[in-house]
């Protein structure tokens, strides 16, 4: 099987740059701490497997950041580019080589290397795979990229309960879709409190 490509969409955990919805409920300092915590767990999982990790970050001046070693110098980095999430994800898919391509963010503290391996295995007999999030979005999306693969991100209602449903609806009607475990994305203060309460 072709080696998988893992696209990591993440911003540096700086006050006012990332996790603005989380900051509205927790305050800037605590939101930064939580963002650093989830980023560290994400990178630990993403850098521990037999796939090619590529970091897509913003703004462009962050491309050289190391985040205290969380983004090692050997990590391939690319600009997220311009536009909204639809355009930024489409850019990543267009730049990825053919084969299994996975998209993740940096806000799911229960993400693990084992789950990423499961996603890649799922793509051996499925066309796409989702890791559903409790809020109706997804913590992972993957598909097998071929020469005719089109980005399934147009018209998606991001940051709401229909994000996964919308991406799924953009896939070809005959697509075989696999599902992973449902996890919690830390987008708002309530998510953080609920995740901690479940520990």
Beta strands, then each sheet from edge to edge (+ up, - down):
strand 1: 5-9
strand 2: 52-57
strand 3: 76-79
strand 4: 99-104
strand 5: 128-132
strand 6: 138-145
strand 7: 177-179
sheet 1: 3+ 2+ 1+ 4+ 6- 5+ 7+
end
